[in-house]
Amino acid sequence: MGDEMKQREKIVFMETADFSGRVDLKRYDRVFVLVDENTQDYCYPLLQQQGVLPDQVLMITGPQGEPMKTLTSATALWETLTEKGATRNSCLLVLGGGLLCDLGAFTASLFKRGMDFMLIPTTLLAQVDASIGGKNGVNFSHIKNHIGCFRLPEQVLIHPAFLSTLPRRIFLSGISEMLKHGLIADYGYFQSLVSLPEFTPEALTPFIFSSVQIKLKITKVDPKEKNYRKALNFGHSIGHALESWSNEAGKTALLHGEAVALGLLAELWLSGQCLGMSPEPAAELKRVLPRLVPDFSFSPSDLDALLWYVFQDKKNVADDIYMALLKNPEETVPAFRVEKEWVSKAFLYLSHYLTTEKKG
């Protein structure tokens, strides 16, 4: 897999819905298309109509919802691929959002020690983040992306028109990753995003290319996340904890992007306390958070449960918590050791924001 991660990632931006000539599936003995109920109804017909797919295509319907991103779901896909005669010369074409892209890529990466896969991300989150960079995985014991691997897809095809098929909440969930890209690599890009009067597919489409380029530039330098790529985890240590806890605790379950949006705010605050980061980016972020995050809160009594998830974070070393924090916009410390006391204070800061400022 080391050589595969050194290959140039093949990203195709679809300005029109013309997939013909963009996808070459004829070299495979069998092609499998992984969809969920929504992409099967709204996105798959477009591929069918254009004759992109070969005559021999086998459909697989995958799960929906973050709690279904598990080894159990991966096992079900492996069983289906086995029953339908998939080989190492087959290809899995994943048509879906971030969950399906992660699950499908992980499944294909390990099936018979690796079959080819292509990604056609259909959500904003998947187009700007989940489908880029070759990180694939599933959740385990309610811990986000606890089991996974690195492997690049054969191709990623990004068609912004799919965004118009999304429910509003799912669409908005992708914006937090774009904001993160701006904070760590292009502050002007971040400021342009927070200044948009309205978040619509039409308004955000011009930003997708820039977001993808930011992530590609970082992952090319550090494909296996040894150092610099850890900057992409900004907002995710606390964000993943909130996401995992909310899904497990039966509270208001946050979508990934919603949790990351809150994680960005908390980790901007931490960056200020630990590295002297200016408060201005946090103030700018607060302008858009009410549009990105639903009503959600937690109390100090939930702190121990949230900290447990932070201690499971993949960036940690032994018993020490490490986070990607910012000295300044575009200046990231990829692995900064944070004392447990400060993590607790960051959660309390966020709890106060959710129960006072955001509601006010």
C-alpha positions as YAML, in Angstrom:
chain: A
units: angstrom
residues:
- id: 1
  name: MET
  ca: [0.00, 0.00, 0.00]
- id: 2
  name: GLY
  ca: [2.99, 2.31, 0.40]
- id: 3
  name: ASP
  ca: [3.42, 2.62, -3.37]
- id: 4
  name: GLU
  ca: [-0.29, 3.22, -3.85]
- id: 5
  name: MET
  ca: [-0.22, 6.19, -1.49]
- id: 6
  name: LYS
  ca: [2.59, 7.75, -3.55]
- id: 7
  name: GLN
  ca: [0.45, 7.75, -6.70]
- id: 8
  name: ARG
  ca: [-1.11, 10.98, -7.85]
- id: 9
  name: GLU
  ca: [-4.72, 11.15, -6.76]
- id: 10
  name: LYS
  ca: [-7.03, 11.28, -9.77]
- id: 11
  name: ILE
  ca: [-9.74, 13.89, -9.17]
- id: 12
  name: VAL
  ca: [-12.19, 14.81, -11.92]
- id: 13
  name: PHE
  ca: [-14.42, 17.88, -11.53]
- id: 14
  name: MET
  ca: [-17.68, 17.56, -13.42]
- id: 15
  name: GLU
  ca: [-18.86, 20.99, -14.52]
- id: 16
  name: THR
  ca: [-21.66, 19.30, -16.45]
- id: 17
  name: ALA
  ca: [-23.46, 16.02, -15.96]
- id: 18
  name: ASP
  ca: [-21.58, 14.38, -18.82]
- id: 19
  name: PHE
  ca: [-19.93, 11.29, -17.33]
- id: 20
  name: SER
  ca: [-19.31, 9.69, -20.71]
- id: 21
  name: GLY
  ca: [-15.61, 9.31, -21.39]
- id: 22
  name: ARG
  ca: [-14.78, 10.12, -17.78]
- id: 23
  name: VAL
  ca: [-15.06, 6.62, -16.35]
- id: 24
  name: ASP
  ca: [-13.33, 3.53, -17.74]
- id: 25
  name: LEU
  ca: [-14.86, 0.39, -16.26]
- id: 26
  name: LYS
  ca: [-14.39, -1.92, -19.24]
- id: 27
  name: ARG
  ca: [-11.13, -3.35, -17.93]
- id: 28
  name: TYR
  ca: [-12.84, -5.02, -14.95]
- id: 29
  name: ASP
  ca: [-14.37, -8.50, -14.95]
- id: 30
  name: ARG
  ca: [-17.27, -7.30, -12.78]
- id: 31
  name: VAL
  ca: [-18.43, -3.90, -11.61]
- id: 32
  name: PHE
  ca: [-20.32, -3.43, -8.36]
- id: 33
  name: VAL
  ca: [-22.12, -0.20, -7.52]
- id: 34
  name: LEU
  ca: [-22.60, 0.61, -3.84]
- id: 35
  name: VAL
  ca: [-25.53, 2.96, -3.19]
- id: 36
  name: ASP
  ca: [-27.88, 3.85, -0.39]
- id: 37
  name: GLU
  ca: [-31.63, 4.29, -0.80]
- id: 38
  name: ASN
  ca: [-31.30, 7.98, -1.67]
- id: 39
  name: THR
  ca: [-28.44, 7.73, -4.16]
- id: 40
  name: GLN
  ca: [-30.12, 4.76, -5.80]
- id: 41
  name: ASP
  ca: [-33.21, 6.88, -6.46]
- id: 42
  name: TYR
  ca: [-31.67, 10.28, -7.24]
- id: 43
  name: CYS
  ca: [-28.10, 9.74, -8.50]
- id: 44
  name: TYR
  ca: [-27.74, 6.26, -10.00]
- id: 45
  name: PRO
  ca: [-30.24, 6.91, -12.87]
- id: 46
  name: LEU
  ca: [-27.89, 9.60, -14.22]
- id: 47
  name: LEU
  ca: [-25.11, 7.04, -14.68]
- id: 48
  name: GLN
  ca: [-27.52, 4.58, -16.24]
- id: 49
  name: GLN
  ca: [-28.91, 7.08, -18.73]
- id: 50
  name: GLN
  ca: [-25.47, 8.08, -19.99]
- id: 51
  name: GLY
  ca: [-24.29, 4.55, -20.62]
- id: 52
  name: VAL
  ca: [-21.36, 4.97, -18.24]
- id: 53
  name: LEU
  ca: [-21.82, 1.54, -16.72]
- id: 54
  name: PRO
  ca: [-21.03, -1.72, -18.49]
- id: 55
  name: ASP
  ca: [-23.75, -4.27, -19.14]
- id: 56
  name: GLN
  ca: [-22.71, -6.44, -16.21]
- id: 57
  name: VAL
  ca: [-23.30, -4.32, -13.10]
- id: 58
  name: LEU
  ca: [-24.27, -5.65, -9.71]
- id: 59
  name: MET
  ca: [-26.03, -3.26, -7.32]
- id: 60
  name: ILE
  ca: [-25.39, -3.36, -3.58]
- id: 61
  name: THR
  ca: [-27.47, -1.22, -1.22]
- id: 62
  name: GLY
  ca: [-25.45, -0.04, 1.76]
- id: 63
  name: PRO
  ca: [-26.50, 1.30, 5.16]
- id: 64
  name: GLN
  ca: [-27.46, 4.85, 6.08]
- id: 65
  name: GLY
  ca: [-26.65, 6.72, 9.27]
- id: 66
  name: GLU
  ca: [-23.43, 7.03, 11.28]
- id: 67
  name: PRO
  ca: [-24.32, 4.21, 13.73]
- id: 68
  name: MET
  ca: [-24.25, 1.83, 10.72]
- id: 69
  name: LYS
  ca: [-20.61, 2.63, 9.85]
- id: 70
  name: THR
  ca: [-19.31, -0.51, 11.54]
- id: 71
  name: LEU
  ca: [-17.42, -3.74, 10.99]
- id: 72
  name: THR
  ca: [-20.80, -5.46, 10.92]
- id: 73
  name: SER
  ca: [-21.75, -3.42, 7.85]
- id: 74
  name: ALA
  ca: [-18.35, -4.09, 6.28]
- id: 75
  name: THR
  ca: [-18.79, -7.82, 6.92]
- id: 76
  name: ALA
  ca: [-22.18, -7.73, 5.21]
- id: 77
  name: LEU
  ca: [-20.59, -6.09, 2.16]
- id: 78
  name: TRP
  ca: [-17.75, -8.63, 2.08]
- id: 79
  name: GLU
  ca: [-20.31, -11.44, 2.21]
- id: 80
  name: THR
  ca: [-22.27, -9.90, -0.67]
- id: 81
  name: LEU
  ca: [-19.15, -9.41, -2.78]
- id: 82
  name: THR
  ca: [-18.15, -13.01, -2.14]
- id: 83
  name: GLU
  ca: [-21.59, -14.37, -2.97]
- id: 84
  name: LYS
  ca: [-21.72, -12.35, -6.21]
- id: 85
  name: GLY
  ca: [-18.30, -13.55, -7.38]
- id: 86
  name: ALA
  ca: [-16.16, -10.44, -6.91]
- id: 87
  name: THR
  ca: [-12.45, -10.91, -7.63]
- id: 88
  name: ARG
  ca: [-9.31, -8.80, -7.38]
- id: 89
  name: ASN
  ca: [-10.01, -7.84, -10.99]
- id: 90
  name: SER
  ca: [-13.40, -6.37, -10.07]
- id: 91
  name: CYS
  ca: [-14.19, -2.77, -9.15]
- id: 92
  name: LEU
  ca: [-16.45, -1.24, -6.52]
- id: 93
  name: LEU
  ca: [-17.99, 2.07, -7.60]
- id: 94
  name: VAL
  ca: [-19.24, 3.96, -4.53]
- id: 95
  name: LEU
  ca: [-22.04, 6.46, -5.12]
- id: 96
  name: GLY
  ca: [-22.84, 8.21, -1.88]
- id: 97
  name: GLY
  ca: [-21.90, 10.51, 0.96]
- id: 98
  name: GLY
  ca: [-19.05, 10.43, 3.43]
- id: 99
  name: LEU
  ca: [-20.27, 7.39, 5.33]
- id: 100
  name: LEU
  ca: [-20.69, 5.27, 2.21]
- id: 101
  name: CYS
  ca: [-17.38, 6.48, 0.72]
- id: 102
  name: ASP
  ca: [-15.52, 5.57, 3.93]
- id: 103
  name: LEU
  ca: [-17.25, 2.22, 4.31]
- id: 104
  name: GLY
  ca: [-17.02, 1.26, 0.64]
- id: 105
  name: ALA
  ca: [-13.36, 2.25, 0.35]
- id: 106
  name: PHE
  ca: [-12.49, 0.36, 3.54]
- id: 107
  name: THR
  ca: [-14.36, -2.73, 2.37]
- id: 108
  name: ALA
  ca: [-12.72, -2.71, -1.08]
- id: 109
  name: SER
  ca: [-9.26, -2.01, 0.35]
- id: 110
  name: LEU
  ca: [-9.29, -5.24, 2.39]
- id: 111
  name: PHE
  ca: [-11.34, -7.55, 0.15]
- id: 112
  name: LYS
  ca: [-8.95, -10.19, -1.24]
- id: 113
  name: ARG
  ca: [-6.15, -7.88, -0.03]
- id: 114
  name: GLY
  ca: [-7.43, -5.07, -2.16]
- id: 115
  name: MET
  ca: [-9.76, -4.58, -5.13]
- id: 116
  name: ASP
  ca: [-10.00, -1.34, -7.09]
- id: 117
  name: PHE
  ca: [-12.63, 1.20, -6.12]
- id: 118
  name: MET
  ca: [-13.85, 4.53, -7.48]
- id: 119
  name: LEU
  ca: [-15.72, 7.22, -5.57]
- id: 120
  name: ILE
  ca: [-18.52, 9.48, -6.78]
- id: 121
  name: PRO
  ca: [-19.25, 11.59, -3.68]
- id: 122
  name: THR
  ca: [-22.77, 12.98, -3.59]
- id: 123
  name: THR
  ca: [-22.69, 15.19, -0.47]
- id: 124
  name: LEU
  ca: [-20.74, 18.37, 0.17]
- id: 125
  name: LEU
  ca: [-18.87, 16.72, 3.06]
- id: 126
  name: ALA
  ca: [-17.81, 13.82, 0.87]
- id: 127
  name: GLN
  ca: [-16.82, 16.05, -2.06]
- id: 128
  name: VAL
  ca: [-14.54, 18.37, -0.08]
- id: 129
  name: ASP
  ca: [-13.19, 15.91, 2.48]
- id: 130
  name: ALA
  ca: [-14.23, 12.28, 2.90]
- id: 131
  name: SER
  ca: [-13.44, 11.17, -0.66]
- id: 132
  name: ILE
  ca: [-10.03, 12.89, -0.75]
- id: 133
  name: GLY
  ca: [-6.76, 11.61, 0.67]
- id: 134
  name: GLY
  ca: [-7.17, 7.85, 0.91]
- id: 135
  name: LYS
  ca: [-8.19, 7.52, 4.59]
- id: 136
  name: ASN
  ca: [-10.84, 4.81, 4.89]
- id: 137
  name: GLY
  ca: [-12.45, 3.31, 7.96]
- id: 138
  name: VAL
  ca: [-15.33, 2.34, 10.20]
- id: 139
  name: ASN
  ca: [-16.35, 3.13, 13.75]
- id: 140
  name: PHE
  ca: [-15.74, 0.61, 16.52]
- id: 141
  name: SER
  ca: [-17.18, 0.54, 20.05]
- id: 142
  name: HIS
  ca: [-18.77, 3.92, 19.24]
- id: 143
  name: ILE
  ca: [-15.28, 5.36, 18.59]
- id: 144
  name: LYS
  ca: [-15.07, 7.35, 15.35]
- id: 145
  name: ASN
  ca: [-12.98, 5.77, 12.56]
- id: 146
  name: HIS
  ca: [-11.27, 3.47, 15.07]
- id: 147
  name: ILE
  ca: [-10.55, 0.76, 12.48]
- id: 148
  name: GLY
  ca: [-9.22, 1.77, 9.07]
- id: 149
  name: CYS
  ca: [-6.51, 1.90, 6.44]
- id: 150
  name: PHE
  ca: [-4.86, 4.14, 3.87]
- id: 151
  name: ARG
  ca: [-5.58, 3.40, 0.19]
- id: 152
  name: LEU
  ca: [-6.29, 5.72, -2.70]
- id: 153
  name: PRO
  ca: [-9.23, 5.22, -5.05]
- id: 154
  name: GLU
  ca: [-8.63, 4.72, -8.75]
- id: 155
  name: GLN
  ca: [-10.61, 7.88, -9.39]
- id: 156
  name: VAL
  ca: [-12.82, 10.45, -7.65]
- id: 157
  name: LEU
  ca: [-15.52, 12.16, -9.73]
- id: 158
  name: ILE
  ca: [-16.99, 15.31, -8.19]
- id: 159
  name: HIS
  ca: [-20.28, 16.56, -9.62]
- id: 160
  name: PRO
  ca: [-21.65, 19.55, -7.62]
- id: 161
  name: ALA
  ca: [-25.13, 19.13, -9.18]
- id: 162
  name: PHE
  ca: [-25.71, 16.19, -6.83]
- id: 163
  name: LEU
  ca: [-25.83, 18.71, -3.96]
- id: 164
  name: SER
  ca: [-29.30, 19.85, -5.03]
- id: 165
  name: THR
  ca: [-30.64, 16.39, -4.13]
- id: 166
  name: LEU
  ca: [-29.67, 16.70, -0.45]
- id: 167
  name: PRO
  ca: [-31.80, 17.48, 2.59]
- id: 168
  name: ARG
  ca: [-30.83, 20.89, 3.96]
- id: 169
  name: ARG
  ca: [-29.21, 19.58, 7.13]
- id: 170
  name: ILE
  ca: [-27.07, 17.05, 5.27]
- id: 171
  name: PHE
  ca: [-25.94, 19.73, 2.82]
- id: 172
  name: LEU
  ca: [-24.93, 22.17, 5.56]
- id: 173
  name: SER
  ca: [-22.96, 19.50, 7.38]
- id: 174
  name: GLY
  ca: [-20.16, 19.73, 4.82]
- id: 175
  name: ILE
  ca: [-19.39, 23.40, 5.37]
- id: 176
  name: SER
  ca: [-17.41, 22.87, 8.58]
- id: 177
  name: GLU
  ca: [-14.68, 20.95, 6.74]
- id: 178
  name: MET
  ca: [-14.40, 23.83, 4.26]
- id: 179
  name: LEU
  ca: [-14.09, 26.29, 7.15]
- id: 180
  name: LYS
  ca: [-11.37, 24.10, 8.64]
- id: 181
  name: HIS
  ca: [-9.45, 24.12, 5.36]
- id: 182
  name: GLY
  ca: [-9.52, 27.89, 5.39]
- id: 183
  name: LEU
  ca: [-8.37, 28.20, 9.00]
- id: 184
  name: ILE
  ca: [-5.37, 25.92, 8.54]
- id: 185
  name: ALA
  ca: [-4.31, 26.91, 5.01]
- id: 186
  name: ASP
  ca: [-6.11, 29.94, 3.50]
- id: 187
  name: TYR
  ca: [-7.58, 32.50, 5.89]
- id: 188
  name: GLY
  ca: [-8.96, 34.62, 3.05]
- id: 189
  name: TYR
  ca: [-10.91, 31.57, 1.89]
- id: 190
  name: PHE
  ca: [-12.30, 31.16, 5.43]
- id: 191
  name: GLN
  ca: [-13.35, 34.80, 5.59]
- id: 192
  name: SER
  ca: [-15.06, 34.57, 2.22]
- id: 193
  name: LEU
  ca: [-17.05, 31.56, 3.41]
- id: 194
  name: VAL
  ca: [-18.25, 33.13, 6.66]
- id: 195
  name: SER
  ca: [-19.21, 36.28, 4.74]
- id: 196
  name: LEU
  ca: [-21.63, 34.47, 2.41]
- id: 197
  name: PRO
  ca: [-25.15, 35.83, 3.01]
- id: 198
  name: GLU
  ca: [-26.67, 32.43, 2.28]
- id: 199
  name: PHE
  ca: [-25.38, 28.87, 2.07]
- id: 200
  name: THR
  ca: [-26.75, 27.31, -1.11]
- id: 201
  name: PRO
  ca: [-25.32, 24.73, -3.54]
- id: 202
  name: GLU
  ca: [-24.91, 27.49, -6.13]
- id: 203
  name: ALA
  ca: [-23.04, 29.76, -3.71]
- id: 204
  name: LEU
  ca: [-20.71, 27.03, -2.46]
- id: 205
  name: THR
  ca: [-19.92, 25.27, -5.73]
- id: 206
  name: PRO
  ca: [-17.08, 27.71, -6.62]
- id: 207
  name: PHE
  ca: [-15.45, 26.96, -3.25]
- id: 208
  name: ILE
  ca: [-15.36, 23.17, -3.69]
- id: 209
  name: PHE
  ca: [-12.35, 23.18, -6.01]
- id: 210
  name: SER
  ca: [-10.31, 25.33, -3.59]
- id: 211
  name: SER
  ca: [-11.16, 23.08, -0.67]
- id: 212
  name: VAL
  ca: [-10.13, 19.96, -2.56]
- id: 213
  name: GLN
  ca: [-6.86, 21.60, -3.63]
- id: 214
  name: ILE
  ca: [-6.04, 22.51, -0.02]
- id: 215
  name: LYS
  ca: [-6.55, 18.95, 1.14]
- id: 216
  name: LEU
  ca: [-4.67, 17.45, -1.82]
- id: 217
  name: LYS
  ca: [-1.68, 19.71, -1.20]
- id: 218
  name: ILE
  ca: [-1.47, 18.62, 2.44]
- id: 219
  name: THR
  ca: [-2.00, 14.90, 1.84]
- id: 220
  name: LYS
  ca: [0.54, 14.84, -0.98]
- id: 221
  name: VAL
  ca: [3.25, 16.05, 1.41]
- id: 222
  name: ASP
  ca: [2.29, 13.63, 4.19]
- id: 223
  name: PRO
  ca: [0.08, 10.80, 2.84]
- id: 224
  name: LYS
  ca: [0.29, 8.57, 5.94]
- id: 225
  name: GLU
  ca: [-0.32, 11.33, 8.52]
- id: 226
  name: LYS
  ca: [3.11, 11.22, 10.13]
- id: 227
  name: ASN
  ca: [3.23, 14.94, 10.81]
- id: 228
  name: TYR
  ca: [1.89, 17.75, 8.59]
- id: 229
  name: ARG
  ca: [-1.33, 15.97, 7.59]
- id: 230
  name: LYS
  ca: [-2.38, 16.02, 11.26]
- id: 231
  name: ALA
  ca: [-3.30, 19.67, 10.66]
- id: 232
  name: LEU
  ca: [-6.42, 18.35, 8.93]
- id: 233
  name: ASN
  ca: [-7.55, 17.03, 12.31]
- id: 234
  name: PHE
  ca: [-8.05, 20.57, 13.61]
- id: 235
  name: GLY
  ca: [-11.47, 20.66, 15.29]
- id: 236
  name: HIS
  ca: [-11.77, 16.88, 15.22]
- id: 237
  name: SER
  ca: [-10.46, 15.79, 18.64]
- id: 238
  name: ILE
  ca: [-13.33, 17.51, 20.41]
- id: 239
  name: GLY
  ca: [-15.61, 17.22, 17.38]
- id: 240
  name: HIS
  ca: [-15.30, 13.42, 17.20]
- id: 241
  name: ALA
  ca: [-15.89, 13.17, 20.94]
- id: 242
  name: LEU
  ca: [-19.12, 15.16, 20.65]
- id: 243
  name: GLU
  ca: [-20.24, 13.16, 17.62]
- id: 244
  name: SER
  ca: [-19.53, 9.78, 19.21]
- id: 245
  name: TRP
  ca: [-21.04, 10.72, 22.55]
- id: 246
  name: SER
  ca: [-24.19, 12.22, 21.03]
- id: 247
  name: ASN
  ca: [-24.79, 9.13, 18.90]
- id: 248
  name: GLU
  ca: [-24.13, 6.73, 21.78]
- id: 249
  name: ALA
  ca: [-25.89, 8.62, 24.55]
- id: 250
  name: GLY
  ca: [-29.25, 8.84, 22.81]
- id: 251
  name: LYS
  ca: [-29.19, 12.63, 22.96]
- id: 252
  name: THR
  ca: [-29.57, 14.90, 19.94]
- id: 253
  name: ALA
  ca: [-27.32, 12.97, 17.57]
- id: 254
  name: LEU
  ca: [-24.95, 15.32, 15.79]
- id: 255
  name: LEU
  ca: [-23.91, 14.81, 12.20]
- id: 256
  name: HIS
  ca: [-20.16, 14.70, 11.61]
- id: 257
  name: GLY
  ca: [-20.00, 18.22, 10.19]
- id: 258
  name: GLU
  ca: [-22.11, 19.66, 13.00]
- id: 259
  name: ALA
  ca: [-19.82, 18.13, 15.62]
- id: 260
  name: VAL
  ca: [-16.72, 19.38, 13.78]
- id: 261
  name: ALA
  ca: [-18.16, 22.90, 13.62]
- id: 262
  name: LEU
  ca: [-18.40, 22.89, 17.43]
- id: 263
  name: GLY
  ca: [-14.98, 21.27, 17.65]
- id: 264
  name: LEU
  ca: [-13.51, 24.11, 15.59]
- id: 265
  name: LEU
  ca: [-14.83, 26.66, 18.07]
- id: 266
  name: ALA
  ca: [-13.58, 24.74, 21.11]
- id: 267
  name: GLU
  ca: [-10.16, 24.16, 19.60]
- id: 268
  name: LEU
  ca: [-9.86, 27.78, 18.50]
- id: 269
  name: TRP
  ca: [-10.45, 28.67, 22.14]
- id: 270
  name: LEU
  ca: [-7.81, 26.13, 23.20]
- id: 271
  name: SER
  ca: [-5.43, 27.58, 20.62]
- id: 272
  name: GLY
  ca: [-5.89, 30.97, 22.23]
- id: 273
  name: GLN
  ca: [-5.25, 29.65, 25.72]
- id: 274
  name: CYS
  ca: [-2.28, 27.45, 24.82]
- id: 275
  name: LEU
  ca: [-0.66, 29.22, 21.86]
- id: 276
  name: GLY
  ca: [-1.87, 32.81, 22.00]
- id: 277
  name: MET
  ca: [-4.16, 32.55, 18.98]
- id: 278
  name: SER
  ca: [-6.14, 35.72, 18.24]
- id: 279
  name: PRO
  ca: [-9.85, 35.57, 19.23]
- id: 280
  name: GLU
  ca: [-10.92, 37.05, 15.88]
- id: 281
  name: PRO
  ca: [-11.31, 33.75, 13.95]
- id: 282
  name: ALA
  ca: [-13.54, 32.38, 16.72]
- id: 283
  name: ALA
  ca: [-15.66, 35.53, 16.59]
- id: 284
  name: GLU
  ca: [-16.01, 35.14, 12.82]
- id: 285
  name: LEU
  ca: [-16.91, 31.46, 13.19]
- id: 286
  name: LYS
  ca: [-19.64, 32.31, 15.70]
- id: 287
  name: ARG
  ca: [-21.34, 34.37, 12.99]
- id: 288
  name: VAL
  ca: [-22.22, 31.22, 11.06]
- id: 289
  name: LEU
  ca: [-22.46, 28.51, 13.75]
- id: 290
  name: PRO
  ca: [-26.19, 29.06, 14.41]
- id: 291
  name: ARG
  ca: [-26.81, 28.22, 10.73]
- id: 292
  name: LEU
  ca: [-24.70, 25.06, 10.88]
- id: 293
  name: VAL
  ca: [-25.54, 23.45, 14.23]
- id: 294
  name: PRO
  ca: [-29.02, 22.45, 15.49]
- id: 295
  name: ASP
  ca: [-30.17, 22.91, 19.08]
- id: 296
  name: PHE
  ca: [-27.72, 20.88, 21.12]
- id: 297
  name: SER
  ca: [-26.27, 21.06, 24.59]
- id: 298
  name: PHE
  ca: [-24.44, 19.07, 27.21]
- id: 299
  name: SER
  ca: [-23.78, 19.67, 30.88]
- id: 300
  name: PRO
  ca: [-20.69, 19.51, 33.13]
- id: 301
  name: SER
  ca: [-22.00, 16.14, 34.37]
- id: 302
  name: ASP
  ca: [-21.30, 14.74, 30.88]
- id: 303
  name: LEU
  ca: [-17.65, 15.76, 31.02]
- id: 304
  name: ASP
  ca: [-16.18, 12.39, 32.03]
- id: 305
  name: ALA
  ca: [-18.00, 10.60, 29.20]
- id: 306
  name: LEU
  ca: [-16.81, 13.17, 26.66]
- id: 307
  name: LEU
  ca: [-13.22, 13.00, 27.94]
- id: 308
  name: TRP
  ca: [-13.25, 9.22, 27.52]
- id: 309
  name: TYR
  ca: [-13.77, 9.69, 23.81]
- id: 310
  name: VAL
  ca: [-10.99, 12.29, 23.64]
- id: 311
  name: PHE
  ca: [-8.62, 9.76, 25.22]
- id: 312
  name: GLN
  ca: [-9.46, 7.32, 22.39]
- id: 313
  name: ASP
  ca: [-8.30, 9.77, 19.72]
- id: 314
  name: LYS
  ca: [-5.80, 8.33, 17.23]
- id: 315
  name: LYS
  ca: [-3.40, 11.27, 17.61]
- id: 316
  name: ASN
  ca: [-2.72, 10.52, 21.28]
- id: 317
  name: VAL
  ca: [0.54, 8.98, 22.47]
- id: 318
  name: ALA
  ca: [0.43, 6.71, 25.55]
- id: 319
  name: ASP
  ca: [-1.61, 8.66, 28.13]
- id: 320
  name: ASP
  ca: [-0.98, 12.08, 26.60]
- id: 321
  name: ILE
  ca: [-3.57, 14.00, 24.59]
- id: 322
  name: TYR
  ca: [-2.30, 15.53, 21.36]
- id: 323
  name: MET
  ca: [-4.30, 17.92, 19.19]
- id: 324
  name: ALA
  ca: [-3.75, 19.97, 16.07]
- id: 325
  name: LEU
  ca: [-3.94, 23.59, 17.24]
- id: 326
  name: LEU
  ca: [-3.30, 26.98, 15.66]
- id: 327
  name: LYS
  ca: [-0.76, 29.65, 16.55]
- id: 328
  name: ASN
  ca: [-2.26, 31.88, 13.90]
- id: 329
  name: PRO
  ca: [-4.53, 31.33, 10.91]
- id: 330
  name: GLU
  ca: [-2.59, 29.18, 8.41]
- id: 331
  name: GLU
  ca: [0.02, 28.33, 11.11]
- id: 332
  name: THR
  ca: [-0.77, 24.95, 12.63]
- id: 333
  name: VAL
  ca: [1.02, 22.99, 15.32]
- id: 334
  name: PRO
  ca: [0.09, 19.51, 14.04]
- id: 335
  name: ALA
  ca: [0.69, 17.69, 17.34]
- id: 336
  name: PHE
  ca: [0.44, 19.82, 20.48]
- id: 337
  name: ARG
  ca: [0.25, 18.09, 23.87]
- id: 338
  name: VAL
  ca: [-2.77, 19.38, 25.79]
- id: 339
  name: GLU
  ca: [-3.27, 18.79, 29.49]
- id: 340
  name: LYS
  ca: [-6.52, 17.08, 30.49]
- id: 341
  name: GLU
  ca: [-7.42, 20.12, 32.58]
- id: 342
  name: TRP
  ca: [-7.40, 22.35, 29.50]
- id: 343
  name: VAL
  ca: [-9.49, 19.89, 27.49]
- id: 344
  name: SER
  ca: [-12.07, 19.94, 30.30]
- id: 345
  name: LYS
  ca: [-12.06, 23.73, 30.25]
- id: 346
  name: ALA
  ca: [-12.60, 23.71, 26.48]
- id: 347
  name: PHE
  ca: [-15.69, 21.53, 26.87]
- id: 348
  name: LEU
  ca: [-16.99, 23.83, 29.61]
- id: 349
  name: TYR
  ca: [-16.39, 26.85, 27.37]
- id: 350
  name: LEU
  ca: [-18.35, 25.14, 24.60]
- id: 351
  name: SER
  ca: [-21.16, 24.15, 26.98]
- id: 352
  name: HIS
  ca: [-21.45, 27.78, 28.07]
- id: 353
  name: TYR
  ca: [-21.54, 28.96, 24.45]
- id: 354
  name: LEU
  ca: [-24.31, 26.50, 23.56]
- id: 355
  name: THR
  ca: [-26.50, 27.37, 26.54]
- id: 356
  name: THR
  ca: [-26.00, 31.14, 26.53]
- id: 357
  name: GLU
  ca: [-24.41, 32.81, 23.50]
- id: 358
  name: LYS
  ca: [-25.86, 30.57, 20.78]
- id: 359
  name: LYS
  ca: [-29.35, 30.67, 22.23]
- id: 360
  name: GLY
  ca: [-29.09, 34.37, 22.91]
...
